[in-house]
Amino acid sequence: MERMNNEDIKKADAEVWDWINKEQIREQETINLIASENFASLPVLAAQGSVLTNKYAEGYSFARYYGGCQFIDRIEKIAIERTKELFNCEHANVQPHSGSQANMSVYFAYLKVGDTILGMDLRAGGHLTHGSPVSFSGKFYKAYSYGVDPKNEMIDFNIVEDLAKKYRPKLIVCGYSAYSRQVDFKAFSEIASKVGAYLLADIAHIAGFVAAGLHPSPHPFTDFTTTTTHKTLRGPRGGIVMCRKKFAKKIDSTVFPGIQGGPLMHVIAAKAIALKLASTNEFKDYQKKVLSNAKLMASLLEKLGYRIVSRGTDTHIVLVDLQPQGINGKEAEEILKKVNICVNKNTIPFDPLPANLTSGIRLGTPSVTTQGMGEKEIGLIVSFIHSALTNRSDDKKLASIREEVKNLCRQFPPY
């Protein structure tokens, strides 16, 4: 059987291939510090481009609404069992197309429109689906938020408990997108228990650390746990929802047919592969390097005069306050783009600027660690960032830094 390769794509559609090729070059020549991105492994990419993309498989293993699913069923079953083993959970659904849909399945299964939820404020590090007014989570539910202590920029559980007792939420959400410290699932569980709330942990960013034993597990403290599979897990873009066994039937029926139709079986196969790889000692070593690289990056930036939110990190995220440098996040993102360093502007706690400007940038180390970069390279990256932001009006200097960045990237190709 013939398989399509890059040349076949080029012949079939030269216009689209041209843009794919440009993106491939961009990834090869760019230092990627987007905390929510990574380079998927080659087996994951291969699975996503496999014949599994042809198969419709509405329903669940051994109970489909389509024929011809006998092999598909086995693949999904493998992904489920690997999730349960890796994260020590009672039940797993691997069909959600994204982390947002994984969260949606929990909300739709156990909340009614107008019920109260309590999650972290987006500007303090939460996610859109944790109660933001522009998200379904803020439109369908009465959302209240907690933030961080202004002194240390960490979660104050006394405040979280006071808010929970005041608003009596049906669901409390923990786990974040731009909070760089460990999440105390046990403390959240105790608060949820006091007010009779369900507890949802969104571990999309820290799933790799949890799998490697480098971050406390949400289980058995949470009722529901959701994750993406493409960040620290190095898998395909997609989501997973985990829960206690007593919630399984309702969660499954909410995912399908409640909010989704046929699952993406090529993606589920890729999830299964990523989960197997995440159970290896090599993966644990990789996660240790991701963490050590982030800690080093934060330390080196701080020595150069940058203010690191919460004065450090326990994860892959380094949140930088650029106010001392007299520059906003949007400007920094654009300047670093000129030197082939990819970051994202990000709000910081109590940010005086709007979300389209921000006072900070969010940096992450998964991608560069996947490429094999270590202490020496992190030092170079920090020096590139500092030099670019310091010489932001010097086009000649920026061009010189860009060439240095490209040279470094050539030494550490992602594939």
N, C-alpha and C positions, 0 to 999 in steps of 0.2 A: 504493500500500500504506500502510495506516495504521500509525503508530508510536506507541507508548505515551509519554506525557509524565507530568509529575508529577501533574497532575490525574487522569489515568487510574489511576495507582497509588493515589491517594487514594480514588477511587471503588471500586476493586477490593478494597482492604483498608485501611480507615481507621485501624485499630489500628496496623498496621505502619508506614503512612505517617506517623502521628503521631510515632513514634520516629525515623524517618528525618529528619523535619523538625526535631525537637529536636536531633539530631546535627548537622544542617547549621547550625543557629543556634549551637550550641556551637563549631563550627569557625570560624564567622565572628566570634565574639566572644571568642575565646581566643588568646593568644599561645602558639603551639605550639613548645616547645623540646625535644620528644622527638627525640633524635638519629637514631633509626631510622625516622622518619616524614617525609613530604613531601606536598605537594599535587600529585596527578597532573594532567597537562595535560588540557584539554578533549577533544582528539582521542583520548587514551588512554581517558578515561572513555567516550567515544562508542563506541569499538571494543569495550569490555567489555560494553556494552549492546546490541551488534549481533546480527544473526541468526546469527552464527557460533556463538553459544552453543547452537544447535540441533543442531550436527553432531557425530556420533561419528566419530572418526578414529584408531582404534587402529592402531599401526604407525608407519611413517615415510613421508615423501613418495615417491610413486610405488610404494609397497609397503604398501598399507593392507589391513586385514581387513574394510573396509566399502566399499561403492560410493558414488559421488557425491562423491568427494574431489578432483576435478580442480582446483577452485579453492582448496580448503584446502591442497593440496600446494604451490601456488605461494606462498601466504602464509608457510607454515613455512620454505620454502626461502629466502625473502627475509630472514626473521628470522635464520636461520643465517648467511647470507652477510654480513649487517650486523654480526653479532657477531664473526665472524672478522676483518672489516676493521677494526672499531673497536678491538678488543683485540689485534689482530695474533697470533691464535692459529691453530693448525693444524686444530682440529676443535671444533665446538660442538654441544651438544644443548640445545634451548630448551624442552623439554617439562617439566622438573621443576616441580612445583606450588609449591615453596618453596625457600629456601636450605638448610633442613635436609634436604630430600629430595635436593637436589643433592649435599650432603656424603655422605648415605647411599649414593648411587649409587657414589661413589668407594670407600667402605669395603667395600660388598658386592661390588664388582667385583674388588678386588685384595687383600682381607684375608680371612683365615679367622677364625672365632670363636676368641677366645683370643690372637690376634696382639697384639703390643705397638704402641701409638701414643704419640706425644709431642706434646702441645699446651700452649697457655698455660692456666694455672690460671684458672678462672672468676672468682675473686675478684681476680685481677690484671688482668682485661680480656678473657679468652677467652670463648668461646661454649659453650653447653650441649653442642653436637655436637662439641666438641673434646676430649671425654674426661670430661665430668662424670658422676659416678656415678648421677645420676638420669636420664641420657639413654641411648639405645641405644648411644651411642659408649662409655660407661663400663660398660654392662652386658654388651655382647658382646665387648669387647676389654679387654686389660690396659693401662690408661691411666696414664701418668705425665705430670707437668706441670712446666713451667718457669714462673718468675715474672719479677720485675723486680729490679734492683739496689735495695736499700733506701736507698742514698744519693741516687740521681738518679731512681729509679722508671722507668728505661728498661731495655730488654732487654740483658743481659750475655751476649754470644755465647760467651764462654769457659765460662760455666756451662751454656749450652745444649749446647755441644759435649761437655762433661764428662758431662752426663746422657745424651746420645745414645750416647756410647761405653760408658757403664755399662749402659744398658738395651737397646741395640741395637734400636730400634724398626723396624717394617716401614714405618711411615708417620710423617712429621713434619708438623705442621700449623702454619701461620702465617697472620696476618690476623685481626683481632680486633673485638670489639664495644664495648669500653670502654678501648682503648689509643689515646691521641691522637697518638702519634708515627709518623713514617714507618717503613715496614717494609722492612728490607734483605733483599730476596728473594735476592740474590746470596750473601750470607753464609749464609743458611739452606740454599741449594743446595749450597754447599761442604761444610757439615756433613753434609747428607743423603748426599752422595756418599762421604764418608769412612766412613760406617757402612752403606752399601748400602740406604738407605731411600728410599722414594718421598717426594716433597714435594708437599703440597697447600696452596695459598694460597686462603684464604677472604676475598675482597675485597668482601663484601657492603656494608660501610660506605664503602669508598673507591673504589668502581667509577667514580663520576662524576669523581673527580679523576684516576684512571688514564686514563679516556677523553679527558679534557681535556689530558693531558700535564702535570698538576700534581703527580703522584705517580709514582715509578718503576714501570714495568710489571713484572708477575710473569713475563712472557714475555721470553726463552726459558728462564728459570731453573727454572720449576716443571714437574712432570709433569702436575698437575691444578690447575685454577683454578675456583672456584665463586663465584657472586655471586647476590644478590637483584637485583630490578629496580625496587624501589619506594623506595629510600632516596635516595642522591645522584643516581641515574639518573632519578628523577622518572617512572618507569613504573608499570605495574600490579604488584600483589602477585604475586610469582612468583620462580622461580629459573632459573639457567643453569649448566651445567657445561661447562667447556672442558678440552681435553687435547691431548697430543701425538697425532699421527695414528696411531701404533702402538697406542694405547690405545682408539681410537675404537670399534671393533666391540664390545668387551667393555663399555664404558661404555653404549653405546646399548642393548645387550641387557639391561643391568641396570636402566636407567631403565624401559624397556618390553621385555618383560613382567615384569621382575624385581620392581619395587617400585610400579609404577603401571599403570593401565589406560589408558583413552582420555585424550588430552591435552585441555587446555582451550583450544580453538582461538580463542575470543574473547580470551583472555588472551595467547596467542601473537601474535595480530594487534596487540594493544596493545603488546607487547614490541617488535615490529618498528617501530612508530611511534616509541616512545621511543628506540630505537637510532638511528633516522634523525635525530631531533631532537638526540641527543647528539653527532652528528658535525658540528654547525654551529658557526660562530664565536660565535653568540649563547650557545650552551650553555657554551662555554669561558669567555666573559665572566662568565656566571652562576656558574660554579664558582669563579672568582677572587674573586667577591664573597662567596660562601659562606665561603671560606677567610679572607678579610680580616675579615669580620664575626666569625668565631670567635676570631681572634687579638685583635681589639679587645675582645671580651667578656671574654676571659681576662685581658687587661691591666687593664681597668677594675675587674673584681672583685678582682684582686690589690691594686690601689691602695686598695680599701675594706677590706682586711684579710682577705680570703678566701684560703685556701691552695689554689692550683691544682696538682693532681697533675702531677708532672714539670715544674712551673713553666712550663707553656705548652702549645701545641698546634701540630701540623703538619697538622691535618685540620679537620673540622667539629665535632669533639667537644671539649667543655670539661668535664673531670672535677673537681668541687669537693669538697674536704675541709672538712666543716662542724664539725669538732671544736673549732677555735678559737672558734666562735660558740656553743658549748655546746648544740648541737641536732643531732638525728640526721636521716638522710635521709628516713625515713618522715614525721617531723614537718614537715620542710621541704616535702615534696611536698603534704601536706594543707594547710599554710598558704598555699602558692602557688596551690593549687586554689581557695581562697576568693577570690583576686583575679584569677581567670581566666588564670593562667599555668600551663601544663601542662609538668611535668618528670617525670622518674622517679628514685626513690631508687636508689642504686647503691653497691655495695661499692667500696672503694678498696684499693690494695695493702696487705696486712698489716692489714686491717680488724679491729678488736677486737670489732665488733658482728656479729650474725648477718645473713643475707641478707634477713630480713623487717624489719629495722630499718635497717641500713647506716649508715656514717659520712659518706656523700657523696651528691651528686646528679650526674646526667649531663645536661649541656645540649648542644644541637645547633642549628646555624643554617640547615639546609636550608629549612625551611618558611618562616621569616620572610624569608629572602632571596628565595624564590619570590614572596612577596607584594610585593617591591620595597623592603623595608626596608634602610636603609644605616647609616652612621655615627651620624647623629643619633638614629635609632630604637633602635639598639643601646645607645646611652647612656641613653635613656629606660628601656629594658627592664631594664638593670642597676640603675638607680635604683629601679624598681618592686620588683625582687627584694630589694634591700637594705632598702628601706623596709618591705616586708611582713615580712621575717624579723626586723627590728629591733623592729617594733611588733606582733609576733605576738599579743599579748594585748589589743590595742586594736581591738575590733570596728568602731568608728566609723572609725578610720584605714584599716582593711582595706577597708571599704565604699567609702571615697573613692578608694583605689588601684584597686579594681575598676572604678569608673566611668572613671578615667583610661585603664585598659587597654582598655576597650570603645571609648572614643573613638579611641584609636590604631588599633585594629583596623578601625574604620569607615573610616579613611583609606586602608587597605591591604587591600581585600577579596581573598580568595584566588581568587574567580571573578567 
